[in-house]
Amino acid sequence: MKATEIRELSNQEILERIDNEKTTLVRMKLNHAITPLDNPNKLSEMRRTIARLMTELSQREMNDKQNS
């Protein structure tokens, strides 16, 4: 997921995506421990996506505080 796509989401959608991505990452880690994934780089991509979502959310919170 690209940063431009993330910026278009609402705060609630970002929170939902974070929850979904985290649960998917946990499942992928467990599956990878049992049988190796075809592409283990997907784990890194998932972590980066979660980080991008969390960064956008925190930036919005900071902007809200500064504008208040």
VENFENDA-V312893 format. One line per field, one symbol per residue. ss: DSSP state (A for helix, B for strand, O for the rest). phi: phi as a letter, one per 20 degrees, with the letter a starting at -180 (. if undefined). A space follows every 10 residues. Layout:
ss->???
phi->???
//
This chain:
ss->OOAAAAAOOO AAAAAAAAAA AAAAAAAAAA AAAAOOOOOO AAAAAAAAAA AAAAAAAAAA AAAAAAAO
phi->.effffffee ffffffffff ffffffffff fffecgffcf ffffffffff ffffffffff ffffffee
//
